[in-house]
Amino acid sequence: MSDKDLYKQYCETEGAKIPLFMQYWWMEAVCRDKTWDVAIARDGDAILGVMPYLYGRKMGMTYILQPQLTQYSGPFYCYPDGLNEQQRLEFEKDVARKLIAQIEERRPAIFLQHFSPQVANWLPFYWAGYSQTTRYTYRLDDISDPQRLFDSFDREKRQRKIRRYEDCTSVRYDMSPAEFADLHACYWHDKGKRDLLGKDLIKHVCSTAVARGNGVIASLHDADGKLLVARFVAYDSRCAYALMSAYKVDTHRSGHNETLLWALLQYLSDKTKSFDFEGSMDEGIEYFYRSFGAHQTPYFEIYKYRNSLVRWLMKLKK
């Protein structure tokens, strides 16, 4: 049995434990027409940790990168019960070394992944020659009480705009993945840019997540039924992730995004625990998310470049 087949079996039997973006079905969806694999740390037949990853070759070099539409990758530890702090750190070190050894067998010229905020210890990767940059997202830790959430929104920037549009708009949850993919492409076209995701990938990922009950497409419409803005959110029982949005550039107004996000938070309040705005390091976008009362949440970007040319090119890209 290959590691991927074993991982598929593991996700089917232990699925509730595995984070959304590390699920076998998610990797299959976002890596469509691409290649992915998984590193598995074991002790006999027991699985101690896993690390799914996208990989490929370009210009003769192997790369391991973050899959599109995937906020977090990195290791997932299958902790035994009853570990104290010292035992947990020792367990993470041993498991991470096994995972890293399998990654290193591919000798990737580029390794770059965003680790989940739950991974607070990257020392085993540092010891193996990897580097780290701290990035930030914004999260609402508990969305079970929508009224409490609304009260935490910025009064002038968010509450007032939502109240302005809430009574004169309607929210629908029947937009098809194909319609959303078309809107997303039109949104970038109207901004004079190319949609880097592509219609096929968007349609496939949305279709897969919605069919499984792990995704929703919500759209905001004016009093005449005209589409204003739409969003795709992926979620599991632990967290929802605001992955994609698109709107009609000619009809979009400040307040439309806020109104739709507010509706989504209410819709998801009994379906998941928390909400991740899939935060941006852009200063303007950062404030938009923070003004919903979300708290700043750090996570690690872990990377390793094997030669000076790659290091120089990646530095230019940043």
N, C-alpha and C positions, 0 to 999 in steps of 0.2 A: 504494500500500500504506500503510495506517495505521501509526502508531507501534506500536500494540498488536500488529498482525499481524507487523510487523518484529521486535518483541520476542519473539513466540512462535517465530518462525523462528530467532532468535538463541539462545534457550534450548534449542531442539531440536538445534542444531548445536554449541553451546558449553556445554551443560548442566552438565558437570562443574565448570566454573569458577564458576558462579553459586551463591551461598549459598541454602540451603533456602528461607528466608522471602522471597526475591526471585524465586523461580522463577515462571514464568508459571502453571503448574498450581496452585501454592500460592495465588497471588493470586486466581485464578479460584475456588478453593475457599472461602477465608475471606471473600471479597467477594461471596458469593452473595446475590442480590437487592439488591446495592449496585453502585456504580460505581467503577471504578478505571482508571487510565491510567498511562503511563510517560513520563518525560522521557528523551530519548536525546541524548547529545553525540556528534557525528560529525566526522570529517575526510574529506570525500568519502564514499566508501562504507564507510570504516572506522568501527566503533563504538568510541568512547573511554571511554564511561561511561554508566551507566543509573541510573534512580531510579524504581521503581514506587511508586505511592501511591494510597491510597483518597481519594476526594473526593465531595462532595455539596453540597446547599444546604439550609439550614434558617433560617426566619425571614428570608428574603431574603439570607442571607449564605452565601458559599462557604467550605467548610472542607476542609482536608487533614489527616487524622488517621491514627493508627496503627490498622491493621486488627486486629480481635479475633483472639486466639490467635496473634498475630505478635509475637515478642519484639523483633525488630530490623527496621528499614527503612533509609532513608537511601540515600546514593550507593554505587554499586559501580564501582570504577575498573578499566578494562581496560589495565593497565600494559604499555607496550612493554618488550621485553627490554633489559637493560644500563643502566638508569637509575641514576645516582648520586644521592646525597641531595638535592642542589640541583635536579637535573632532575626528581626525583620530586615535590618540593614545587611546582615550577613546573607540572608536568603536572596535579597535583591542583587547583591554582588555576584553570587554564584550563578544565578539564573541569567543575569545580564551578560556575564562572560560567555556562557554557552550560546546565547543568541548572537552576540558580537562575533564569535568564532565562525558561525555559519554565514553571517554577512560578509566577513572578511574573505571567506573562500571564493566569493565572486570578484574580489579585488575591484570594487567600484572606483572609478576615477572621481565620481561625484556621489556623495551621500548627503542627503538633506531631508530631514523630516521634522514635523512639529509634534512634539510629545504632548499627550493629554495633560491638563492641569493637575490631574491626580498623580502624575509622576513628578515627585519633588526631589528625587535623588538621581542626578546624572553623573555622579562620580565614577561609576564603572566605565562610562563612555569617555570621560576625561582621561582616565588611566590608560585607555586604549588609543589615545591620540586624537579624539574628537574634540570639537570646539562647540561653544554654546553662545547663543544670543537670546536674551529674554524678550519675549513679545507679550502683548496684552490683548485680552478680550474683555468684554463686559457681560456680566451675568446677573440674572435675577435668581436667587437661590431657591425661593419658594413662591410659586405662582398659584397656590391653592386658594388664596383669598384675593380675588380681583379688585375688590374695593380698597383693600389695604394697599395694593399695588398702585392703583390710580392716585391715591392720596400721596404716594411717594414721588409721583411725576413732578417735574418742574412746573410750577403753577402757570407762569406766563408762557413759556416756550412750548409746553406739551398739553397741559390740561385745557387751556383756553382754545387751542387749535382743534383739539378733539371735540370739545363741546360745540364748536362752530360747525363742524361737518357731520357729527354723529346723527343728527336728526334729518339731514337732507341727503344722506347717502344710504346705500344698502350694501351688505357684504354677502357674497355668494361663495359657495364651496363646490361648484359644479364645472369649473373651467377644466377642460381636458389638457393632458400633458402636451398634445400637439399644439393646441391654442397657446399655451404658455410658452412653448419653445418659439413659436412664431413671434409672439409679443417681445420676447427677450431679444431675438435677432433684430426686430424692428427698432427696439429701444437703442441698441448700439449703433445701428445704421443711421438713425436720426441724429445721433451725437457725433456722426462722422468717424466712427470706429468700427472695427470688426469684432464680432462676437467670438471670443477665443474658445468658448465651450462648444459651440456647434449645436444645431438643432437635434441631430440624432442622439447625441449624448444626453442632452437635457430631457428629451422625450423619454428615453429609455430609463434614466434614473428616476424621474418623476413617476413614470408608469409602475416601475418595480416597487418603489417605496409606498405609493398610494395603495396599490393592490394588496400589499402586506399589512396595511394599517400602520405603517411607519412614516407616513408623509401626508401632507395636505397642501392643496393649492387654493388660496383664498384670493378673491378679487373684490375691489371696491368700485361701486357704480354710482353715478349721479341719479337725480330724480327721474331723468328720462331713460335710464338704463345704460347710459354710455359708460364704457370701461374707463376707469381712471388709473388704477394701479393694481398690480397682482404680486403675490409672493408665494414662494415654495418653501415650506418648512419641513425638515425631516426630524423625527423624534422617536425615542423609545421611552420606557417607563422612568428613566432617570433624568433625561434632558431633551429639550427641543432646540434645534439649530436653525437660525434664519439664514438659509444658504443662498437664495436668489430672489431678486426683485426686478420688476420691469414696469414701466409706465408709458403712457402716451405723452410724449414731450410737449405737444401743443396744448394739452388740457391739464397738465400737472400743476398743482398748486401746493404751496407749503401747508401742511396739515393733512394731506391725503395719506402719506406714509404713516404718520402718527395714528390716524384713525384706524387704518387697517391693522397695524401692529396691536393696538388696543383690543380690537375684535379678536385677533388671533390669541392673545394672552387669555382672554375669557374662554375661547373655544378649547384651548389646551389645558385649562386649569384643573380639569379632572382626568387628564390623560397622561400627564407627566409631572415631574417634580419641579424642574428648573428650566430656565430659558437662557440660551446663549445667543447673543446678538452677532456672533461670529465676527468679533470686533476688528477694527482696522487700526493701523498705526498712523493713519492720516489724521491730522489735528482736528479738522472740521467734522469728520465722521465720528471721531472719538467723542466729541462733545454731544453729538446727537444721541448716541447710545447711553452715555453717562446721565443725560438729563431724564432718562426714564427711571432713575433711582437704582440703576444697575451698579454693581460694584466692580472695580478693576480687578481682573484675575490674571495673574502671570502664567505663562507657559513657556517651555523651552523650544527653541529652534536649534536642533543638533545637526552639525555638519562636519564633513571631512573631505578635503580635496587632495588628491594624491600627487599632483604635480604643479609647478609654478604657473604654467599657462592657464590651467583651470582655475587656480586661485585668483589670478589676475582678471580673468573673464568674469568670474562670479562677483568679484569686488566691483567691477564696472557696472554689473547688472543691478547691484544694490544702490 
